[in-house]
Amino acid sequence: MSYGRIHNFGAGPAVLPLSVVEEVRDALPNLNGSGLGLLEISHRSKTFQAVVDSAVARVRRVLNVPADYSILFLQGGASLQFYMSALNLLHPGDAADYLVTGTWAQKAVKEAKRVGDAKAIWDDAPNNFKRVPKNGEYTVRDNAVYLHYTTNNTIYGTEFHHLPDSGGKPRVLDNSSDIAGVPLDVSAHDLIYAGAQKNLGPSGLTLAILSPWALARGAAGLPAMLDYRVHEKDGSLYNTPNAFGIYVLERVFAWMEANGGLEGAIARNRAKADTLYGELDRTGFWRPHAEVASRSVMNVTWRLPTEALEETFVKEAKAAGLDGLKGHRSVGGIRASMYNALTLDSVQALAAFMRDFESRHG
Ligand SMILES: Cc1ncc(COP(=O)(O)O)c(C=O)c1O
């Protein structure tokens, strides 16, 4: 691989398209012919404003965001959105319901509890988060203002492949680890947020998409940095933004548009997932974590017969140029993250390594 790059299965920050990395390199000394470097240019300059405008337009096109929805670039990661979303949408005495399908959803409901009556109405912790709920397995409370869920559970490797029933209430979505990688109906949600460091760009940048309802819900007197309306009013430039991150995100969306848009990404991700799950299902040696119907296209998790073999797998894989395969400490085992920029070639290299590993250790 060029530049000595190895196969990067890391969960985030994650692999970016090489062409984007090269564009970033070229923009460092001189952004778009301005004579000013990407890290050195004012966020109030015309050159940078054009980057922001283009980023918003591309996100709107690629994700098919309705014209009256707002697209914001924020900081603080998805973790800040756990609290900020509740702070803006929940008023005193209000309730909100959460589908707890993994560690991140647990954190989301915990933060929302600081604001109002947030409740886990479905929680798979006793089953060690092997699946997501089907419609009909939970009931959204009458007084809930919204239903919050997490499309893809980065740590456990489960994913919603349907739009969860919200009992007619607005949906709030943590879309961090599969945004722009799987089908998404933005118009069926009122607030979507995602840390950029998986499918969209570098860490330190958060994308938020809000319906007019979500924007208008913000109570008066919120701290400025936690008030969506403040950021919306100033076009994500209320304070100094992560200018570098916005530039990279704009380039990632340009790369998507040049490569078949969202449909292209979905097809490539499907092919990668079919390759890896095909290998996992070929023999009983591998023990996939997620139930089949809830398997994630983006993060695939599995165990081996012993922890010692898992350690050997990660070590030998690394030596073979396959990095980032150690499972999250709360699940153990192996995790292969296959975000948009990971190529099928990398997944085929992993599958070949797995066949060889099994023939030697199986
Ligand atoms: C689904 C999900 N939500 C939230 C987070 C936390 O994101 P951040 O580190 O941007 O706060 C992560 C990080 O991996 C994640 O995968």
The ligand as an ORCA input file, in Angstrom:
! r2SCAN-3c Opt
* xyz 0 1
  C     -22.408      5.195     18.750
  C     -21.482      6.145     19.450
  N     -21.988      7.164     20.158
  C     -21.198      8.028     20.802
  C     -19.829      7.894     20.798
  C     -18.988      8.891     21.545
  O     -18.477      9.759     20.616
  P     -17.434     10.911     20.974
  O     -16.157     10.224     21.309
  O     -17.396     11.684     19.691
  O     -17.978     11.681     22.102
  C     -19.241      6.859     20.065
  C     -17.767      6.707     20.010
  O     -17.225      5.745     19.559
  C     -20.083      5.952     19.385
  O     -19.575      4.933     18.688
*
